[in-house]
Amino acid sequence: VQLQASGGGLVQPGGSLRLSCAASGITFTNYDMGWYRQAPGKLRVLVATLAVGGSTVYADSVKERFSISRDNAKKTVYLQMNSLKPEDTAVYYCNARHNWIRGLSYWGQGTQVTVSS
Protein backbone atom coordinates (compact mmCIF):
# COMPACT_ATOMS: atom_id res chain seq x y z
CA VAL A 1 0.00 0.00 0.00
CA GLN A 2 1.30 3.43 -0.91
CA LEU A 3 -0.13 6.91 -0.52
CA GLN A 4 2.02 9.34 -2.49
CA ALA A 5 1.39 12.97 -1.54
CA SER A 6 2.57 15.83 -3.71
CA GLY A 7 1.93 19.48 -4.46
CA GLY A 8 3.41 21.15 -1.42
CA GLY A 9 5.75 24.08 -1.58
CA LEU A 10 6.38 27.69 -0.64
CA VAL A 11 3.57 30.15 -1.27
CA GLN A 12 2.89 33.73 -0.25
CA PRO A 13 0.02 34.60 2.08
CA GLY A 14 -3.21 34.76 0.13
CA GLY A 15 -1.95 32.29 -2.44
CA SER A 16 -3.21 28.85 -3.42
CA LEU A 17 -1.91 25.32 -3.64
CA ARG A 18 -3.45 22.01 -4.63
CA LEU A 19 -2.24 18.89 -2.90
CA SER A 20 -2.66 15.47 -4.45
CA CYS A 21 -2.45 12.02 -2.91
CA ALA A 22 -2.32 9.03 -5.22
CA ALA A 23 -3.18 5.67 -3.69
CA SER A 24 -2.02 2.25 -4.79
CA GLY A 25 -2.48 -1.19 -3.35
CA ILE A 26 -5.97 -0.54 -1.96
CA THR A 27 -9.52 -0.70 -3.27
CA PHE A 28 -9.85 3.06 -3.26
CA THR A 29 -13.65 3.14 -3.26
CA ASN A 30 -13.69 1.29 0.08
CA TYR A 31 -11.76 4.03 1.84
CA ASP A 32 -12.70 7.33 3.38
CA MET A 33 -9.92 9.77 2.52
CA GLY A 34 -8.56 12.62 4.55
CA TRP A 35 -5.91 15.26 4.94
CA TYR A 36 -4.20 16.03 8.23
CA ARG A 37 -1.43 18.45 9.08
CA GLN A 38 1.29 18.77 11.67
CA ALA A 39 2.99 22.05 12.45
CA PRO A 40 6.38 22.11 14.20
CA GLY A 41 6.01 21.23 17.86
CA LYS A 42 2.32 20.46 17.53
CA LEU A 43 0.14 17.39 17.22
CA ARG A 44 -1.16 16.13 13.92
CA VAL A 45 -4.70 17.44 13.39
CA LEU A 46 -7.51 16.88 10.96
CA VAL A 47 -7.84 19.27 8.04
CA ALA A 48 -10.56 17.65 5.95
CA THR A 49 -12.09 14.27 5.26
CA LEU A 50 -14.18 12.94 2.40
CA ALA A 51 -16.13 9.76 2.96
CA VAL A 52 -16.92 7.13 0.37
CA GLY A 53 -20.50 8.32 0.40
CA GLY A 54 -19.47 11.90 -0.30
CA SER A 55 -19.86 13.57 3.07
CA THR A 56 -17.15 15.99 4.10
CA VAL A 57 -15.75 17.30 7.35
CA TYR A 58 -13.52 20.36 7.62
CA ALA A 59 -11.59 21.86 10.48
CA ASP A 60 -13.11 25.21 11.46
CA SER A 61 -9.83 26.94 10.64
CA VAL A 62 -9.99 25.95 6.96
CA LYS A 63 -13.72 26.13 6.20
CA GLU A 64 -14.52 28.35 3.22
CA ARG A 65 -10.86 28.26 2.16
CA PHE A 66 -10.02 24.59 1.57
CA SER A 67 -11.86 22.00 -0.49
CA ILE A 68 -11.34 18.24 -0.55
CA SER A 69 -12.25 16.11 -3.55
CA ARG A 70 -11.50 12.68 -4.96
CA ASP A 71 -11.19 11.04 -8.35
CA ASN A 72 -12.00 7.37 -7.89
CA ALA A 73 -10.86 6.49 -11.39
CA LYS A 74 -7.41 7.93 -10.66
CA LYS A 75 -7.40 6.72 -7.05
CA THR A 76 -6.45 10.22 -6.01
CA VAL A 77 -7.64 12.64 -3.36
CA TYR A 78 -7.05 16.37 -3.65
CA LEU A 79 -6.93 19.30 -1.28
CA GLN A 80 -7.46 22.69 -2.88
CA MET A 81 -6.14 25.35 -0.54
CA ASN A 82 -7.01 28.99 -1.17
CA SER A 83 -6.38 32.18 0.77
CA LEU A 84 -3.46 30.55 2.53
CA LYS A 85 -2.25 31.99 5.81
CA PRO A 86 1.08 31.64 7.62
CA GLU A 87 -0.67 29.50 10.22
CA ASP A 88 -1.41 26.94 7.50
CA THR A 89 2.31 26.14 7.42
CA ALA A 90 2.73 22.45 8.24
CA VAL A 91 3.50 19.04 6.86
CA TYR A 92 0.31 17.74 5.24
CA TYR A 93 -0.43 14.03 5.35
CA CYS A 94 -3.06 12.08 3.50
CA ASN A 95 -4.91 9.24 5.17
CA ALA A 96 -6.97 6.35 3.90
CA ARG A 97 -9.38 4.79 6.40
CA HIS A 98 -11.37 1.70 5.48
CA ASN A 99 -15.04 2.41 5.37
CA TRP A 100 -16.11 -0.62 7.43
CA ILE A 101 -13.06 -2.49 8.72
CA ARG A 102 -12.40 -0.75 12.03
CA GLY A 103 -8.80 0.26 12.57
CA LEU A 104 -7.59 -0.32 9.02
CA SER A 105 -5.88 2.91 8.04
CA TYR A 106 -2.87 4.04 6.04
CA TRP A 107 -0.80 7.22 6.00
CA GLY A 108 1.14 8.93 3.25
CA GLN A 109 4.64 10.33 3.70
CA GLY A 110 3.66 13.98 3.99
CA THR A 111 4.28 17.07 1.92
CA GLN A 112 5.55 20.38 3.29
CA VAL A 113 3.46 23.51 2.86
CA THR A 114 5.09 26.79 3.83
CA VAL A 115 3.15 30.04 3.71
CA SER A 116 5.48 32.99 4.01
CA SER A 117 6.28 36.30 2.38
Secondary structure, 3 states (H helix, E strand, C coil): CEEEEECCEEECCCCCEEEEEEEECCCHHHEEEEEEEECCCCCCEEEEEECCCCCEEECCCCCCCEEEEEECCCCEEEEEECCCCHHHCEEEEEEEEECCCCCCEEECCCEEEEECC
